[in-house]
């Protein structure tokens, strides 16, 4: 029996380090040749690392969330016959890298003692408060995980009025909350709902969650974008009745042969036309060189919810695509993401 050390492979040109995202094996597992050992992430992709040999996992060289250099020892296997480590090296286990995950903070003993030693009178008062809450807090119109549908303007107005949209009935299409629904809610409640005066029990402790893998990349990109790109918000409500009428006519005529046309390709076409009129919006600023580069092609990013999280596949040269071509390309990219 011998020891075989598997090093972090060179995944691509110019890549010096990768992030260890997930282990597929643990110490003591039997591994076959070409079996996936771990998932690692570069700046561009998540890559599976296979085993070049069969054996038994002896030690892991890192923890999820750890950034490892190319060439560092990833994992060590016990193999039949000779391994690739000498006796002296085999006796040394790979340097274990401390995990970045932080255990949840323990609840202070004083808080636990206080909770368990509460007097019966306090429990009765708490129960009485709980019975009083339904009288001051209306029942939600939807499940907690169900996000209310409303336009940005409606959300902004609800925020100003102190109204929680979770409690507002939506009369618009598919339950969308309209300005009229806010008026009805205000009339029925009399005033914007104020915070309940009932005090809750104090909670203690905290939980620290390590941000690794895709979530870390998203956080890094968002921080970079926040630092380098001016951010602003603009809200405009647009009547798309005529556009919906056009879409209905196009579907009635061409859907049997070309497929159903959604609203997204029409909105994308409007964006493309706007960029032709305002080319400064399709540009990149190089702050080091002090140069603004205007781009002739239009590459549109389409936000897509996937099992791996929110991704933004890019539609290259969207200006050259027809409406149905655009729709088919969006579906293809979403399936491939």
C-alpha positions in Angstrom: 0.0 0.0 0.0 1.2 3.5 -0.8 0.1 7.1 -0.5 -0.9 9.1 -3.5 -1.1 12.9 -3.3 -3.4 14.7 -5.8 -2.5 18.3 -6.4 -4.8 21.1 -7.5 -4.6 20.9 -11.3 -3.9 23.8 -13.7 -7.5 24.5 -14.8 -6.8 27.1 -17.4 -4.3 29.6 -18.7 -3.7 32.5 -16.3 -5.5 30.9 -13.3 -3.2 30.8 -10.3 -5.8 29.9 -7.6 -9.3 28.6 -7.2 -11.9 28.4 -4.5 -12.8 25.0 -3.0 -16.6 24.9 -3.1 -17.6 21.4 -2.1 -16.1 18.0 -1.3 -17.7 15.0 -2.9 -15.9 12.6 -0.7 -14.8 12.3 2.9 -11.9 10.5 4.7 -12.4 6.7 4.6 -14.4 6.8 1.3 -13.4 4.4 -1.4 -12.7 6.3 -4.6 -12.6 4.9 -8.2 -10.6 6.3 -11.0 -12.3 9.3 -12.7 -14.7 9.7 -9.8 -15.4 13.4 -8.9 -13.5 14.4 -5.8 -14.5 18.1 -5.4 -16.0 21.1 -7.0 -13.8 24.2 -7.4 -14.6 27.7 -8.7 -12.6 30.0 -10.8 -13.5 33.6 -11.8 -15.4 32.2 -14.8 -16.8 28.7 -14.0 -17.3 25.9 -11.5 -15.1 22.9 -12.4 -15.3 19.3 -11.2 -12.0 17.7 -10.1 -11.8 13.9 -10.9 -9.5 11.4 -9.3 -6.7 10.0 -11.6 -6.4 6.8 -9.5 -8.5 4.5 -7.4 -7.9 4.3 -3.6 -9.2 5.2 -0.2 -9.4 8.8 1.0 -6.7 9.4 3.7 -6.8 13.2 4.2 -8.4 16.3 2.7 -6.2 19.3 2.0 -8.7 22.1 2.4 -12.1 23.2 3.5 -15.1 24.6 1.5 -14.6 28.3 1.0 -10.8 28.0 1.1 -8.8 29.6 -1.8 -6.1 27.2 -2.9 -3.2 27.7 -5.2 -2.7 25.7 -8.3 -0.3 22.9 -7.4 -1.2 22.7 -3.8 -2.1 19.3 -2.4 -5.8 18.8 -2.7 -6.3 15.3 -1.3 -4.4 12.3 -0.3 -5.4 8.7 -1.2 -4.2 5.3 0.1 -3.6 3.2 -3.1 -2.7 -0.4 -3.9 1.0 -0.7 -4.7 3.4 2.3 -4.7 2.1 5.8 -4.5 3.7 9.0 -5.6 5.0 10.0 -2.1 8.2 8.9 -0.5 8.0 7.3 3.0 9.1 10.5 4.7 6.5 12.6 2.8 3.8 10.0 3.2 4.2 10.2 7.0 3.3 13.9 6.9 -0.4 14.6 6.5 -1.3 17.6 4.3 -1.6 20.8 6.1 -5.2 21.1 7.2 -6.6 24.4 6.3 -8.9 25.9 8.8 -12.5 26.1 7.7 -14.0 29.6 7.2 -17.4 28.5 8.5 -18.1 30.1 11.9 -20.2 28.2 14.4 -23.3 30.0 15.7 -22.7 31.9 18.8 -23.8 30.1 22.0 -26.8 31.6 23.8 -25.7 33.2 27.0 -26.4 31.1 30.0 -28.1 34.0 31.8 -30.6 34.3 29.0 -31.4 30.6 29.1 -31.7 30.7 32.9 -34.0 33.7 32.7 -36.2 32.0 30.1 -36.6 28.8 32.1 -37.1 30.4 35.4 -39.8 32.8 34.3 -42.7 33.1 36.8 -46.1 31.7 35.9 -47.5 35.2 35.9 -45.2 36.2 33.1 -46.3 33.2 31.0 -49.9 34.1 31.5 -49.2 37.7 30.5 -47.4 36.6 27.4 -50.4 34.3 26.5 -52.8 37.2 27.0 -50.6 39.4 24.7 -50.6 36.7 22.0 -54.4 36.6 22.1 -54.6 40.4 21.7 -52.3 40.5 18.6 -54.9 39.2 16.0 -57.1 42.2 17.0 -54.4 44.8 16.0 -52.7 42.9 13.2 -54.8 41.8 10.1 -54.3 38.4 8.7 -51.9 38.3 5.7 -53.4 37.9 2.3 -50.7 35.5 1.1 -48.2 33.0 2.4 -45.0 34.5 3.9 -42.8 33.1 1.1 -45.1 34.5 -1.6 -43.9 37.9 -2.7 -46.7 40.5 -3.4 -46.8 41.6 -7.0 -46.8 45.4 -7.4 -45.1 48.0 -9.6 -42.2 50.1 -8.2 -44.5 53.1 -7.9 -47.0 51.2 -5.8 -44.3 49.8 -3.6 -42.8 53.3 -3.1 -46.2 54.7 -2.2 -46.9 51.8 0.2 -43.6 52.5 1.9 -44.4 56.2 2.3 -47.8 55.3 3.9 -46.4 52.6 6.1 -48.4 49.8 4.5 -47.2 46.3 4.3 -48.2 44.9 0.9 -48.4 41.4 2.5 -51.7 42.5 4.0 -53.2 44.2 0.9 -55.5 42.4 -1.5 -54.5 42.8 -5.2 -57.3 43.3 -7.7 -55.0 43.6 -10.8 -54.1 40.8 -13.2 -52.7 37.7 -11.4 -53.3 39.4 -8.1 -51.1 42.5 -8.8 -51.6 45.3 -6.2 -52.7 48.6 -7.8 -52.9 52.1 -6.4 -56.7 51.6 -6.0 -56.0 48.6 -3.7 -53.9 50.9 -1.5 -56.8 53.4 -1.3 -59.3 50.6 -0.4 -56.9 49.3 2.3 -56.5 52.8 3.7 -60.2 53.3 3.8 -60.9 50.0 5.5 -58.2 50.5 8.1 -58.8 54.2 8.7 -55.1 55.0 9.0 -51.8 53.4 7.9 -51.1 50.4 10.1 -48.9 51.3 13.0 -46.4 49.0 14.6 -47.9 46.8 17.3 -47.3 48.2 20.8 -46.9 44.7 22.2 -43.4 44.0 23.3 -41.8 40.7 22.3 -39.3 38.6 24.2 -35.6 39.6 23.8 -33.6 37.1 21.7 -29.9 36.4 22.1 -27.2 34.8 20.1 -26.1 35.2 16.5 -25.3 33.0 13.5 -22.3 33.6 11.1 -22.7 31.9 7.7 -19.7 31.6 5.5 -20.2 33.0 2.0 -18.5 30.6 -0.5 -18.8 29.5 -4.1 -21.3 31.3 -6.3 -22.6 33.5 -3.5 -19.1 34.8 -2.9 -18.6 35.6 -6.6 -21.9 37.4 -6.7 -21.0 39.5 -3.6 -17.6 40.4 -5.1 -19.1 41.5 -8.4 -21.8 43.5 -6.7 -19.3 45.3 -4.5 -17.1 46.0 -7.5 -20.1 47.3 -9.5 -21.2 49.5 -6.5 -17.7 51.1 -6.3 -17.2 51.6 -10.1 -20.6 52.2 -11.6 -22.9 55.2 -10.8 -26.2 53.9 -9.5 -29.6 55.6 -9.8 -33.2 54.6 -9.7 -35.9 55.8 -12.2 -39.5 54.6 -12.2 -41.9 55.2 -15.0 -45.3 53.5 -15.6 -46.0 52.9 -19.3 -49.3 51.9 -20.8 -48.5 48.8 -23.0 -52.1 48.2 -24.1 -51.2 48.9 -27.7 -48.1 46.7 -27.5 -50.1 43.8 -26.0 -52.6 44.2 -28.8 -49.8 44.0 -31.4 -48.4 40.9 -29.6 -51.8 39.3 -29.7 -52.1 40.0 -33.5 -48.6 38.6 -34.2 -49.3 35.5 -32.2 -52.6 34.9 -33.9 -50.9 35.1 -37.3 -47.5 33.5 -36.7 -47.6 31.5 -33.5 -48.6 28.1 -35.2 -45.4 28.2 -37.3 -42.9 30.2 -35.2 -44.1 29.7 -31.6 -45.6 32.0 -29.0 -44.2 35.5 -28.8 -43.8 36.8 -25.2 -43.4 40.4 -24.1 -39.7 40.1 -23.5 -38.5 40.3 -27.1 -40.6 43.4 -27.7 -39.1 45.1 -24.6 -35.6 44.1 -25.8 -36.3 45.6 -29.2 -37.3 48.9 -27.5 -34.1 48.8 -25.5 -32.1 48.3 -28.7 -33.8 51.2 -30.5 -33.2 53.4 -27.5 -29.5 52.6 -27.5 -29.3 53.6 -31.1 -30.7 57.0 -30.2 -28.5 57.3 -27.1 -25.2 55.6 -27.8 -23.7 56.9 -24.6 -25.8 54.4 -22.7 -24.0 51.5 -24.5 -20.5 52.6 -23.5 -17.7 51.7 -21.1 -15.6 54.2 -19.2 -11.9 53.5 -18.6 -11.1 55.5 -15.5 -7.4 54.8 -15.8 -7.1 56.0 -19.4 -9.9 58.6 -19.1 -11.6 57.3 -22.3 -15.2 56.5 -23.0 -15.6 53.6 -25.5 -18.9 53.4 -27.3 -20.0 49.9 -28.5 -21.7 49.4 -31.8 -23.0 45.9 -31.0 -25.7 45.4 -28.4 -25.1 42.5 -26.0 -28.1 42.2 -23.7 -28.0 40.4 -20.3 -31.1 38.6 -19.4 -31.6 37.8 -15.7 -32.5 34.2 -15.3 -33.4 32.3 -12.1 -31.6 28.9 -12.1 -31.1 26.1 -9.5 -27.6 27.6 -8.9 -29.0 31.0 -8.2 -29.6 34.2 -10.2 -27.6 34.1 -13.5 -27.4 36.7 -16.3 -26.7 34.9 -19.6 -25.7 37.4 -22.3 -27.4 37.6 -25.7 -24.7 38.5 -28.2 -25.5 40.9 -31.0 -29.1 41.3 -30.0 -29.5 44.1 -32.6 -29.3 41.5 -35.4 -32.0 39.2 -34.0 -35.7 39.2 -35.0 -38.4 38.9 -32.4 -38.8 35.2 -32.6 -35.1 34.6 -33.0 -34.6 36.6 -29.8 -37.2 34.5 -28.0 -35.6 31.2 -29.1 -32.1 32.3 -28.1 -33.3 33.4 -24.6 -34.8 29.9 -24.1 -31.6 28.2 -25.3 -29.4 30.3 -23.0 -31.7 29.7 -20.0 -31.6 26.0 -20.6 -27.8 26.0 -20.9 -27.2 28.1 -17.8 
